[in-house]
């Protein structure tokens, strides 16, 4: 389903990329498969979706295998297969493990007004105790225009404040474009531009994360750590929300779902 040679051929670009290792790949899947996967996304108002609606994020998501139609189910099965995971790990030089539970992965959908503040992903899987290491995202919104926003942003890290510093790179959303990146290196990422499609389009993506054995010393972060946007930095309520959102006990009360 995926020609891993396109990843292998880009490995030096991946390693040298700033602000942290990443690779952008266009035409990642066979075009017909990409269309099938795109067409299987549910309506944004589907009651099966889990909805995040708070000042840090506005999106809908689902990682329930039982809800996936046949093509999506088969594709995630492939992404979790020994063959693909071992090939990806060999290319990256890491012993990788799949997350069959798709924790934090699956379908991601951003409607008009969709946003996602800069953040660090959780570091240690809450069920498996493994480190979340590699993120693979595939964008599947057909006929997406740059003016619709939703760009994928990558920020450098301010070591003194442990917060995002400069927006180093923006990746435009394009149909069948994939991004692979290392999530373990103070990898601040998110939507650098809010979705502004005048209700015409939904930003659709598939996401999966690959795990590895944690290093001898690591930060045991089991929830994502968010940062305020420029217009939120002096807002005490936002800073308090970020604190609670990152707490493994309090986070469930602060998604603000519908």
C-alpha positions in Angstrom: 0.0 0.0 0.0 3.0 2.3 0.7 6.2 2.3 -1.3 8.7 2.5 1.6 11.4 3.5 -0.9 10.1 7.0 -1.0 10.8 7.2 2.8 14.2 5.6 2.4 15.1 8.0 -0.4 14.3 10.9 1.9 16.0 9.7 5.0 18.9 12.2 4.9 16.4 15.1 4.4 14.5 13.7 7.4 17.6 13.7 9.6 18.7 17.1 8.7 15.3 18.8 8.8 14.7 21.7 11.3 13.5 22.3 13.9 13.3 18.5 14.5 13.6 15.5 12.1 10.7 15.3 9.7 9.8 14.5 6.1 7.0 15.8 3.8 6.0 13.3 1.1 3.6 14.1 -1.7 1.5 11.5 -3.5 2.1 9.2 -0.6 -0.5 6.6 -1.5 -1.9 5.2 -4.7 -4.3 7.9 -5.8 -7.3 5.6 -6.0 -6.7 4.3 -2.4 -6.3 7.9 -1.2 -9.7 8.8 -2.7 -11.3 5.7 -1.1 -9.9 6.6 2.3 -11.1 10.2 1.9 -14.6 9.2 0.9 -14.9 7.0 4.0 -14.6 9.8 6.5 -17.9 10.4 8.3 -19.9 13.6 8.3 -18.5 16.1 10.8 -21.7 15.9 12.8 -21.6 12.1 13.1 -22.4 11.3 16.8 -19.7 8.6 16.9 -17.0 11.3 16.7 -15.3 12.6 19.8 -15.3 16.4 19.7 -12.7 18.7 21.2 -14.0 22.2 21.6 -11.9 24.5 23.8 -9.5 27.5 23.5 -6.6 25.1 22.7 -8.2 22.9 20.1 -11.2 22.5 17.9 -11.4 19.2 16.1 -13.3 15.9 15.9 -11.6 12.5 16.0 -12.3 8.8 16.2 -10.0 5.8 16.8 -12.6 3.0 17.1 -11.8 0.2 14.8 -15.4 -1.0 14.9 -16.5 2.3 13.3 -14.0 2.2 10.4 -15.3 1.2 6.9 -13.5 -1.6 5.1 -10.8 0.4 3.3 -9.9 2.5 6.4 -9.9 -0.7 8.6 -7.6 -2.5 6.2 -5.3 0.5 5.8 -4.8 0.8 9.6 -4.3 -2.9 9.8 -1.5 -2.5 7.2 0.0 0.5 9.1 0.2 -1.8 12.2 1.5 -4.8 10.4 4.9 -6.3 11.2 6.1 -5.9 7.7 5.5 -2.1 7.5 6.5 -1.3 11.1 9.8 -3.3 10.7 10.6 -1.6 7.4 9.9 1.9 8.8 12.0 1.1 11.9 14.8 -0.2 9.7 14.8 3.0 7.6 14.8 5.2 10.7 17.2 3.1 12.7 14.8 2.5 15.6 13.1 -0.6 16.9 9.5 0.5 16.6 6.3 -1.0 17.9 2.7 -0.3 16.6 0.0 1.0 18.8 -3.0 -1.2 17.9 -5.2 1.0 20.1 -4.5 4.0 17.9 -4.2 6.1 21.1 -4.4 9.7 19.8 -4.6 8.5 16.2 -7.3 7.4 13.8 -9.5 9.9 12.0 -8.8 13.6 12.7 -11.2 16.3 11.3 -11.0 20.1 11.6 -14.1 22.0 10.6 -14.3 25.7 9.8 -12.7 27.5 12.7 -10.7 24.4 13.5 -7.5 24.9 15.5 -4.8 23.1 17.4 -2.3 25.1 19.5 1.4 24.3 19.5 1.9 21.3 21.7 4.2 18.4 22.7 2.6 15.0 22.4 2.4 12.7 25.4 5.8 11.0 25.9 4.9 7.7 27.6 2.0 5.6 26.4 -0.5 5.4 29.4 -1.2 1.7 28.7 2.0 0.2 27.3 4.7 2.2 29.1 6.5 2.7 25.7 7.7 6.0 24.4 5.8 7.7 21.6 8.4 8.2 19.0 7.2 8.6 15.4 4.1 10.3 14.1 2.7 9.6 10.6 0.0 11.9 9.3 -1.7 11.6 5.9 -3.8 14.5 4.6 -6.9 13.5 2.7 -9.0 16.6 1.9 -9.5 16.8 -1.8 -9.4 20.2 -3.6 -8.0 21.9 -0.5 -6.9 25.5 -1.2 -4.0 27.3 0.7 -6.4 30.1 1.7 -8.4 27.5 3.7 -5.5 27.5 6.2 -5.0 24.6 8.5 -1.3 24.6 7.8 0.9 22.2 9.8 3.4 24.2 11.9 6.7 23.2 13.4 8.2 25.3 16.1 11.7 25.5 17.6 12.0 25.0 21.4 13.0 27.7 23.9 15.2 25.7 26.3 15.0 28.3 29.0 11.2 28.3 29.2 10.5 24.9 27.7 8.0 26.5 25.3 7.7 27.0 21.5 10.0 29.7 20.3 9.9 30.4 16.5 7.7 29.0 13.8 10.4 27.4 11.7 8.2 25.7 9.0 4.7 25.6 7.7 3.4 22.7 5.6 0.4 23.5 3.4 -2.3 20.9 3.4 -2.5 19.0 0.1 -4.5 15.9 -0.8 -2.4 12.7 -0.4 0.5 14.6 1.3 2.1 12.8 4.3 4.3 14.1 7.1 6.5 11.8 9.2 8.2 13.3 12.2 10.0 12.5 15.5 7.8 13.5 18.4 10.4 12.9 21.1 12.7 15.9 20.6 10.8 18.9 22.1 8.8 18.6 18.9 6.4 21.5 19.2 3.8 21.2 16.4 0.2 22.1 15.7 -1.9 24.1 13.3 -0.1 27.3 12.5 -3.2 28.7 10.8 -6.8 28.3 11.8 -9.1 26.6 9.3 -11.0 29.3 7.3 -12.9 27.5 4.6 -16.2 29.4 4.9 -17.8 26.1 5.8 -16.9 24.6 2.4 -14.3 22.0 3.5 -13.2 19.8 6.3 -9.5 19.3 7.0 -9.2 15.5 7.1 -6.3 13.4 8.1 -5.3 9.9 9.2 -2.8 9.7 12.0 -0.9 6.9 13.6 1.9 6.8 16.2 4.8 4.4 16.6 6.4 3.5 19.9 9.8 2.5 21.1 11.5 1.5 24.3 11.9 4.6 26.5 15.5 5.8 27.1 17.2 5.5 30.5 16.1 9.0 31.4 12.9 10.4 30.1 10.0 12.7 31.0 7.0 10.7 32.1 4.4 12.9 30.3 1.2 11.0 29.7 -0.8 13.9 28.4 -0.1 16.5 25.7 1.5 19.7 26.9 0.0 22.8 25.1 1.3 26.3 24.7 -0.7 29.5 24.3 -0.9 31.3 21.0 0.5 34.8 20.9 -2.9 36.3 21.7 -3.4 34.0 24.7 0.0 34.4 26.4 -1.2 36.9 29.1 -4.5 35.2 29.7 -4.5 33.5 33.2 -7.5 31.3 32.3 -5.7 29.9 29.3 -2.6 29.1 31.3 -4.7 27.4 34.0 -6.5 25.4 31.3 -3.1 24.3 29.9 -2.1 23.1 33.3 -5.2 21.1 33.9 -5.3 19.8 30.3 -1.8 18.3 30.8 -2.7 16.7 34.1 -3.4 12.9 33.8 -6.2 13.1 36.3 -7.9 16.4 35.4 -7.7 16.4 31.6 -11.0 14.7 31.0 -13.0 17.6 32.5 -11.4 20.1 30.2 -12.0 19.0 26.7 -15.3 20.8 26.6 -17.1 18.4 24.2 -20.4 18.5 22.6 
